């Protein structure tokens, strides 16, 4: 994976059903990262289709400082969590 924060994903039904969604603790954008992390640990097949975004021309980002902080901390929390190291495929 090269872009863990992409907001658009297409999931196979069985792959999504195998995720322990009730056990995920992330919120906001980090939730997408945690879902991808668990799917990768389950050895799910993951493919990426790059998207090229036009730079923002006006306005401000929707992301708050709290969201940015959570997004920076979440990958390290997931890596360090022994319970998430090898989730079982359901």
N, C-alpha and C positions, 0 to 999 in steps of 0.2 A: 504494500500500500504506500502511496505517496501523498495522498491527501485524505487525512482521517476526519476532516471537518466538513466535508461536502454535505450540503443540505439535501441533496437528492440521492436516494438509493432505491434500488429495485431488489427486493428479497424474494427468494423462493419460499413458498409457504412452509415447507418442512424446516428450512433453515431458521425462519423467524419463529416458528413454533418451538424450536429447540432452545431458544434463548430464555434464560431464567429472568424474564422482565421484572418480576416482583422482587428480585434480589438486587437489581441494579440500583445504585445510590446516586448516580450523577443526575444533574439537572441541566436543562437548556442544551447548548451546543455540546457540552461534555457527554451528554447522554448518547449522542451519535458515536462519539469516540469509544465509549464503553461498550456499546453494542458491537461495534466493529472488532474491538479487542477480544471480546468473548467469542465471536464467530471465528476469528482467526485461531484462537486457542482450541476451538473445536475442530480445527482443520477444515473449515468450510472453504469452498472455492470462492475467491474474491477477485473480481475484475474491475478495472477502473476505465472510465471513459472521460478524458480530460474536458473541462469546460473552460472557455476563455471569457472572463468577465471584463466588461468595459469599466474603466476606473470611475469612481464616484465623481460626478461633476458638481454637485451641490449638496448641501445638507451635512449632517453628521452621522457617524456610525450609530447603530442601534445597540451596540454592545456596551454594557456598563463595565466599570472597573471590576466589579464582583464576578461578572461573566468571564472577563479576561483572566482574572486570577484563578478561577476554577478551571479554565481551559489549560492553564499552565501547570496546575498541580495534578490534575486528573491522570495524565499518562504515568507520572511517577507513582501515584497511589496505586494504580492498577498493576504496575510492574512489581511493586513491593508487597502486594497482597498475596499471601500464600494460598488463600481460599480461591483466588481467581487464576492461579497458575495453570491448572489443568481442568477446566470445567468439563463435565461429562456431556456427551451428546445424548439428548433425550429421545 
